[in-house]
Amino acid sequence: MDQRGRRRGLGRRPLPTHYDRLPGARAQFGTQVLVDSSIATVPARAWLGASGRDLAADAERRAEDLLRMNRGVLRDMQVEGQVMRVRGEPAIKFATSTRIGAIPLVSPISGRPDFGLVVEPRFSWTGLGDVLATTGFRVLPDLLPLAELPQSERHIPPWVLASVVLFRLERLLEQSARRFVITEAETPVPKGTVDWTKYSTQRMPVGQFLTVPSRFPDLRDDEPLRAAIHWTAKRQKEALLAAPSGGLIARRLIGLADRLIARLSGVPPRRPTPQLLQHWKTHPLGGRVYAEGVDAIEWTIDERGLAGLSDLSGLAWRLDMETFFEAWTECIAEAIALRIGATLKVGRRGDTRIRLNWRPSFAGSLQSLLPDAVLLREGLVIVLDAKYKRHARDIMRLGWRDTPEVVREQHRYDLHQMLAYLGVYEAERHIGLLVYPCELDEWAELVDRGLDLVTAQVQSRGRTTSVARVSVPFGGPLDRVVDRLLSGLSPMLS
């Protein structure tokens, strides 16, 4: 990923203009639903209410207080807000970034988290699920230590939470396999602490010399916890099966649930009691994996966040779509490397880092470049850099001349950055792929028109440099995407 700055804070600077202006947010009681990388306007009076003689002025004050009181969580979600007037009525203009999720908002009236904000992906949930499953769950949603939202989001698919819960259960099962417990049993020889009084008065008089009442530490499985994990895995599987078809992601998660259930086949599933849950939550030696696994069990008991299977409040969570798309691009690069016999270096692991050594060092600025994926083969280097932007679609739809200047400037930056990446590597042929996402049906149309891969070539100093603007679908079969990409690259690879 390149070292570009992230938009932060709720400053009064003008909101970015490169977002598509989508229809206004839709309300879910106290929760507003937005779309990532977009701008939406929320009427303040309809959302926050108003009182007094001047209703508009009071709603405007409430809107300003809402932004001020929730500045931190909005900043962490990378959402900017600005109070404005629309036809004389107060409103909040929200600008979202590439981060999706759900956060509670403290009410300026009650001081409690009575409001909420949900940011949905601009791509379909089915496509996101396909990517999550195909990438091997490299990037999972983060559950946030915040208050719960006023209402759970019924339209968010169950795999969003199930993907977190099931992987937490798997880690918990691996960590808590066995532990020492104090056991009382009758053994053939003395072991640990022996109840000699009982032995001499009850066993010896009847000739039971090899029946010794003992009390000793024994390494055993934590049966109550394993039973709770078994019950939770079955409950999550039932939720996935009860929901509408979830495609590849649901099948993969159901398979994970089945594997957990099979590992626990000797332990009957049992819903833990509140007392047992409290005991686990206060376990002094539990650690992070233990605490997160117990949380996952408790969420399932309360049916929190299970795609609206209950009317209880929903959990706060987030997922960075930029990082998510980088994982998808990395997965595509892995498949290409296998096909062409290249060595793959991945930016996520730091393999592709290109350091910049400034002199003097204290006066330096950017410390390194970090392309997302680099493929190396004798005489050939291919650099892939994921761009979670609409630039490819905008340029294709409007043409370069009519594309807004801010988009053109950002695309120039992306292109110059790619040329900088390629210039570092010694090879006869250099190929740089700027990878942009699109919907699956949009990609199919681009493929039909031969516009899913648009290339430019530069001949310089005896070597050929090719740069391509590549559109890939957010989801769909990986092999189909790779086949099409290699077909377009074949003239440059031969």
MINU-847824 format. One record per residue (C-alpha): x, y, z. Coordinates in steps of 0.25 Angstrom, whole numbers, padded with zeros to 4 digits, always signed. Layout:
XYZ ...
REM end
This chain:
+0000+0000+0000 +0005+0014-0003 +0008+0024+0008 -0003+0033+0006 -0009+0041+0017 -0022+0038+0023 -0033+0047+0025 -0035+0050+0039 -0043+0059+0049 -0055+0068+0047 -0049+0081+0043 -0056+0092+0036 -0048+0090+0023 -0057+0088+0011 -0062+0073+0009 -0055+0065-0002 -0061+0067-0015 -0056+0054-0022 -0068+0046-0016 -0080+0042-0023 -0092+0050-0017 -0101+0038-0014 -0116+0039-0009 -0118+0044+0005 -0115+0034+0017 -0127+0025+0020 -0131+0025+0035 -0133+0012+0043 -0140+0019+0056 -0128+0025+0063 -0118+0020+0053 -0114+0026+0040 -0108+0017+0029 -0098+0023+0019 -0089+0017+0008 -0074+0017+0008 -0066+0028+0000 -0078+0037-0002 -0085+0049+0003 -0099+0049+0009 -0108+0059+0016 -0116+0056+0028 -0128+0066+0032 -0124+0070+0047 -0138+0072+0051 -0144+0059+0046 -0132+0051+0053 -0130+0059+0066 -0143+0066+0068 -0144+0080+0073 -0152+0088+0084 -0155+0102+0087 -0159+0114+0079 -0149+0113+0068 -0149+0099+0064 -0138+0100+0053 -0128+0107+0062 -0130+0097+0073 -0128+0085+0063 -0116+0092+0058 -0110+0093+0072 -0113+0079+0074 -0106+0075+0061 -0093+0083+0065 -0093+0077+0079 -0095+0063+0073 -0082+0065+0065 -0075+0071+0076 -0078+0060+0086 -0075+0049+0076 -0063+0055+0070 -0054+0043+0075 -0062+0031+0069 -0065+0039+0056 -0050+0041+0054 -0047+0027+0057 -0058+0023+0047 -0052+0033+0037 -0065+0040+0036 -0065+0055+0035 -0077+0063+0038 -0081+0078+0036 -0094+0085+0040 -0101+0093+0029 -0114+0098+0024 -0122+0092+0012 -0133+0101+0008 -0133+0108+0021 -0134+0095+0029 -0122+0090+0038 -0115+0077+0033 -0102+0070+0035 -0093+0067+0023 -0086+0054+0025 -0074+0050+0017 -0070+0035+0018 -0056+0029+0015 -0052+0015+0011 -0056+0010+0025 -0069+0002+0027 -0076-0002+0040 -0085+0003+0051 -0083+0012+0063 -0092+0017+0074 -0093+0032+0076 -0096+0039+0089 -0108+0048+0089 -0107+0062+0091 -0120+0062+0099 -0119+0050+0108 -0104+0048+0108 -0106+0033+0105 -0103+0025+0092 -0117+0027+0087 -0112+0029+0072 -0104+0021+0063 -0097+0022+0050 -0095+0010+0040 -0086+0011+0028 -0089+0001+0017 -0079-0004+0006 -0082+0002-0008 -0081-0012-0013 -0090-0023-0011 -0090-0032+0002 -0089-0044-0007 -0076-0039-0014 -0070-0036+0000 -0073-0049+0005 -0067-0056-0007 -0054-0048-0006 -0053-0051+0009 -0055-0066+0007 -0045-0066-0005 -0034-0058+0002 -0035-0068+0013 -0040-0058+0023 -0028-0050+0023 -0035-0038+0028 -0047-0039+0038 -0056-0028+0043 -0051-0022+0056 -0061-0022+0068 -0060-0009+0075 -0060-0007+0091 -0072+0003+0090 -0086+0004+0094 -0096-0004+0086 -0104+0002+0075 -0119+0006+0078 -0123-0005+0068 -0116-0017+0061 -0115-0015+0046 -0125-0026+0040 -0119-0024+0026 -0105-0027+0030 -0102-0042+0027 -0099-0052+0038 -0086-0055+0033 -0080-0041+0037 -0081-0046+0052 -0080-0061+0049 -0066-0059+0043 -0061-0052+0055 -0068-0062+0065 -0064-0075+0059 -0049-0071+0057 -0049-0066+0072 -0055-0080+0076 -0044-0087+0068 -0033-0079+0075 -0040-0081+0089 -0041-0096+0086 -0026-0097+0083 -0022-0089+0095 -0031-0095+0105 -0029-0110+0101 -0025-0115+0115 -0022-0109+0129 -0019-0114+0143 -0032-0117+0152 -0032-0122+0167 -0038-0136+0166 -0043-0145+0177 -0042-0160+0173 -0039-0174+0179 -0025-0178+0174 -0018-0192+0175 -0006-0185+0181 -0005-0172+0189 -0005-0159+0180 -0005-0145+0185 -0012-0143+0198 -0017-0156+0204 -0029-0156+0214 -0022-0166+0223 -0034-0166+0233 -0044-0170+0223 -0034-0181+0218 -0031-0187+0231 -0045-0187+0236 -0053-0190+0224 -0044-0197+0214 -0034-0205+0222 -0045-0212+0231 -0052-0218+0218 -0039-0222+0211 -0039-0211+0201 -0024-0208+0202 -0023-0203+0187 -0034-0193+0189 -0027-0180+0194 -0036-0168+0195 -0027-0157+0189 -0027-0142+0185 -0018-0137+0174 -0016-0128+0162 -0020-0134+0149 -0017-0129+0135 -0031-0129+0129 -0039-0123+0118 -0048-0111+0122 -0061-0118+0119 -0070-0107+0123 -0063-0097+0113 -0062-0108+0102 -0077-0110+0104 -0080-0095+0102 -0071-0094+0090 -0079-0106+0084 -0092-0100+0087 -0087-0086+0081 -0082-0093+0068 -0095-0100+0066 -0103-0087+0069 -0095-0079+0059 -0096-0090+0048 -0112-0090+0050 -0111-0075+0048 -0104-0076+0035 -0113-0087+0030 -0125-0079+0034 -0121-0067+0026 -0123-0065+0011 -0113-0071+0003 -0099-0065+0006 -0091-0071-0005 -0077-0076-0004 -0074-0069+0010 -0086-0075+0017 -0081-0089+0012 -0067-0087+0017 -0072-0082+0030 -0082-0094+0031 -0070-0103+0028 -0062-0096+0039 -0073-0098+0049 -0074-0113+0045 -0059-0115+0048 -0061-0109+0062 -0073-0117+0065 -0066-0130+0060 -0054-0127+0069 -0063-0126+0081 -0072-0138+0077 -0069-0144+0091 -0074-0132+0099 -0089-0130+0099 -0092-0115+0095 -0097-0107+0107 -0101-0093+0108 -0093-0087+0119 -0100-0081+0132 -0098-0066+0135 -0090-0071+0147 -0080-0079+0138 -0079-0067+0128 -0075-0058+0140 -0065-0068+0145 -0058-0068+0131 -0059-0053+0129 -0051-0051+0143 -0041-0062+0140 -0028-0056+0145 -0019-0064+0135 -0028-0064+0123 -0021-0054+0113 -0026-0047+0101 -0030-0060+0093 -0038-0065+0105 -0045-0052+0107 -0049-0050+0093 -0054-0064+0092 -0062-0063+0104 -0068-0050+0098 -0072-0057+0085 -0079-0068+0094 -0087-0057+0101 -0090-0049+0088 -0096-0062+0083 -0104-0065+0096 -0110-0051+0095 -0112-0052+0080 -0105-0038+0078 -0102-0034+0064 -0107-0047+0058 -0113-0040+0046 -0125-0036+0053 -0129-0050+0058 -0134-0043+0070 -0138-0029+0074 -0126-0026+0083 -0116-0015+0080 -0105-0018+0071 -0090-0018+0073 -0080-0007+0068 -0071-0012+0058 -0062-0007+0046 -0055-0012+0034 -0045-0004+0025 -0049-0006+0011 -0036-0001+0006 -0028-0012+0013 -0039-0022+0009 -0037-0019-0006 -0022-0020-0004 -0024-0034+0001 -0032-0037-0011 -0021-0032-0020 -0011-0040-0013 -0019-0052-0015 -0019-0049-0030 -0004-0047-0030 -0002-0060-0023 -0010-0067-0034 -0003-0060-0045 +0011-0064-0039 +0007-0078-0039 +0003-0078-0054 +0015-0071-0059 +0026-0077-0050 +0029-0064-0043 +0034-0061-0029 +0024-0053-0021 +0027-0042-0010 +0015-0036-0002 +0014-0022+0004 +0006-0027+0015 +0018-0034+0021 +0027-0023+0018 +0035-0031+0006 +0033-0020-0004 +0038-0008+0005 +0047+0002-0002 +0054+0010+0008 +0058+0025+0005 +0070+0029+0012 +0070+0044+0014 +0082+0053+0017 +0081+0058+0028 +0072+0048+0033 +0064+0057+0043 +0060+0066+0031 +0054+0055+0023 +0040+0053+0020 +0034+0040+0014 +0042+0028+0019 +0039+0017+0009 +0030+0013-0002 +0022+0000-0001 +0015-0006-0013 +0005-0016-0010 +0010-0028-0018 +0023-0030-0027 +0025-0042-0036 +0039-0045-0040 +0044-0054-0052 +0057-0054-0060 +0056-0041-0068 +0042-0037-0063 +0036-0030-0052 +0021-0028-0049 +0017-0018-0039 +0002-0018-0034 -0004-0007-0026 -0018-0007-0021 -0026+0006-0022 -0040+0006-0015 -0045+0017-0023 -0055+0020-0035 -0044+0026-0044 -0045+0015-0054 -0060+0016-0055 -0060+0031-0056 -0049+0032-0066 -0056+0021-0075 -0070+0028-0073 -0066+0042-0075 -0053+0042-0083 -0040+0048-0078 -0044+0062-0083 -0057+0062-0076 -0052+0055-0063 -0052+0065-0051 -0039+0071-0049 -0037+0066-0035 -0039+0052-0040 -0029+0054-0051 -0019+0060-0041 -0020+0047-0032 -0019+0038-0044 -0006+0045-0048 -0001+0043-0034 -0004+0028-0035 +0003+0027-0049 +0015+0035-0044 +0016+0026-0032 +0015+0013-0040 +0026+0018-0049 +0035+0021-0037 +0032+0007-0032 +0036+0001-0045 +0049+0010-0047 +0055+0003-0034 +0056-0011-0041 +0066-0016-0051 +0059-0024-0062 +0057-0023-0077 +0042-0022-0076 +0034-0015-0065 +0019-0016-0064 +0011-0007-0054 -0003-0011-0051 -0012+0000-0044 -0023-0009-0039 -0037-0003-0037 -0050-0010-0032 -0063-0010-0039 -0076-0018-0038 -0076-0032-0045 -0087-0028-0055 -0079-0016-0059 -0066-0024-0060 -0073-0034-0070 -0078-0022-0078 -0063-0016-0078 -0058-0030-0082 -0068-0031-0094 -0063-0017-0099 -0048-0021-0096 -0047-0009-0087 -0044-0016-0074 -0029-0014-0076 -0024-0001-0083 -0009-0001-0085 +0001+0010-0088 +0016+0007-0092 +0029+0015-0090 +0042+0011-0097 +0054+0017-0090 +0068+0013-0088 +0067+0000-0096 +0056-0005-0087 +0041-0006-0088 +0032-0001-0077 +0017-0004-0078 +0006+0002-0069 -0008-0003-0069 -0021+0002-0062 -0028-0011-0058 -0042-0012-0054 -0045-0025-0045 -0058-0029-0040 -0060-0029-0025 -0064-0043-0024 -0067-0054-0034 -0058-0067-0037 -0043-0064-0035 -0039-0073-0047 -0048-0065-0056 -0042-0052-0052 -0027-0057-0053 -0030-0064-0067 -0035-0050-0072 -0024-0043-0067 -0013-0052-0072 -0020-0052-0086 -0019-0037-0086 -0004-0037-0081 +0000-0048-0091 +0006-0038-0101 +0015-0032-0090 +0019-0045-0084 +0023-0052-0097 
REM end
